[in-house]
Amino acid sequence: MNRMRTGIVATLLLGLSTGALTTLPQTAAATTAQAAAIGPPAAVRTTDGAVVGALDRAAHPLRAVEPGGDTSDLRALDRMIGDARVVGLGEATHSSHDFFALKHRVFRHLVEEKGFRTFALEAPWSTGLRLNEYVLHGKGDPRRIMRDEFQRDYLWWHNTDYLRLVEWMRAYNQHHPDDPVRFMGDDVAWTGPELYDAVTGYVAAGHPELSGRFTELYRDLRPTVGTEVYMEQYLKLPYAERKEMAERTGRALDLLRQQTPGADRAAYDWAVRHATAIDQTARLYAFDFDDPAQLAECMRHRDEAMAANVAWWQRQTGTKVLLSAHDAHIGYEPADPVHYPKMQGAFLRDTFGPGYVSVGVTFDRGSFNATGPDGTIQRWRLGPAGPGTNERTLDRVRYRDYVVDLRSVGAPAHDWLRRARPTRTVGTAYPDGPYDIALGRNHDVLIHLHRVEAARLLG
């Protein structure tokens, strides 16, 4: 099934879709492959050199993707980011080392040079809180937390690069206890038992008369098994039962919002936020996955919820946020609008305006991990991008790796960037794509890497 699969998309579409849901993407992919084989029209080939020339003039070389060392090459990125409060930094695959290492390097630089203090990941809200307790207070073992939390569709984050990032964040906080960095998760496919305990504990302390009511509303929802088993069991529940569970989480959230904050306003705000996360998860599963229209609304709900979580965190903490997610989620336009009506990046732009900047990432060749057609994790390797693709032209720029501000590229590259053409974008499963994407409409800034290598997953 050739679909863009990221996060809960893999959970829902790989597990539940049949028939027409898989036919359209397969047909589109076949058409794209045929077009690439034929090659671009002559008129396009004659202007390609001029496009490369314009990109040459606008591009700024990157010294490395590995964290550490001199970061003066990232000053151009600083100027492109400007005063943004949230920066989305993408990835063209969900499991290539170079993308993860680059995010670590950029985050460290933004912390030290631009005052960023939060690293946000396409991972569940409760997962982010567990990792945040570690980076802030040294609570828990990061390897154990990652092993517990990064399962099923989140297993791609269980890698050596993110472990290294989390450990760096902890070390930074030990040296800067009064100005710490933070870790957050913005996704909604799983809500750990800690959040249920936090909400019911707040209610028991401040509104004990409501404790029995909350126990009933959260009945059978608090996880008693691991992430993977819980998600699989939830997906197998009948639609009516999943819908009823979401109705109960909604009533619990409304009931909590009706209470007065009391003397400790922060405790109230966090309790409401945790109840919101619980409700977001329940509502994600409260769609009829056999109905294509509802499945599309499910995908919209997920991206909207992720954006809302980032916005709440940014305003609550007052920190600048680097958001790590797939290119599809941090961008503005869906590559498959029938199934993905609106992406997280578009919601964030609605909220922050120019205070949100989308940085997409492309690559010409290399390897990545992804689930194969037989359901096993495999390492895939791709050669140079073919004729007619975005990457084929991008890789002709004089720098091996570079960053370019797509908003200020001169002619004729500006118009070239605003036209959709085949682009590699791989989610959790492969074969996948390419998809027709207009990079200049989808991102503000682009980082292009010549070669990437698969990430090292932790056991």
Secondary structure, DSSP 8 states (H G I E B T S, - for coil): ------THHIIIIIHH--THHHHHHHHHHHHHHHHHHH---HHHHHHHHHHHHHHHHH-EE---SSSSS--GGGHHHHHHHTT-SEEEE--SSSSBHHHHHHHHHHHHHHHHHH-EEEEEEEEEHHHHHHHHHHHHH--S-HHHHHHHHS-GGGGGG-BHHHHHHHHHHHHHHHH-TTS--EEEEEE-S---HHHHHHHHHHHHHH-GGGHHHHHHHTTTTS--S-HHHHHHHHHHS-HHHHHHHHHHHHHHHHHHHTS---S-HHHHHHHHHHHHHHHHHHHHT-S-TTSHHHHHHHHHHHHHHHHHHHHHHHHHH--EEEEE--HHHHSSS-SSTTT--S-HHHHHHHHHGGGEEEEEEEEEEEEEEEE-TTSSEEEEEE-S--TTSHHHHHTTSSSSSEEEETTS--TTHHHHHTS-EEE----SBSS---EEE-HHHH-SEEEEEEEE-B--B--
